């Protein structure tokens, strides 16, 4: 029985841990998050302007605002994980997830 040699140099290596990915997919994620943030801010302002309406007044407005901001923070972190590629520690993801989605 012979030993099979594996040419490790010809294998494609993944991107290095911590080096940002500025390829087209990463730019699409960043652009999508920027568009979503712009739409979120506009809708959030409309919600705050019209908070005296009867169907909004029945809800706890500060609780709704804090929940929306926490969910937006979680979405932003999730969408920017690919372009950041490990620039942030994994413990930060754990704490954001445990705070935003209890």
C-alpha positions, 0 to 999 in steps of 0.5 A: 500500500502506497501513501497518497500525497495530497497537494495542499498548495493547489487547494483553495484557501478560505479568506483569512480570519479577520480580513474584511471581504470587500467583494461584490457580495459584501458590497451588496450586503452593505448596500442592502443594510444601508437601504434598510436603515434609511427605510427604518429611520423614515418609518420610525419617524412616521411612527413617532410623529403619529404616536397620538393616534388611537390605535398607536396610543393603545400600545406602550410606545417606548417598549415598541421603540426599544424592541424595534431598535434592538431588532434593527441592531440584531439585523444589522449585526447579522447582515454585516457579519459577511463583510466584516469577516470576523473583525468582531469577536464571537462573544459580541455576537453572543451578547447582542443576540442574548440582549436583543432576542431574550 
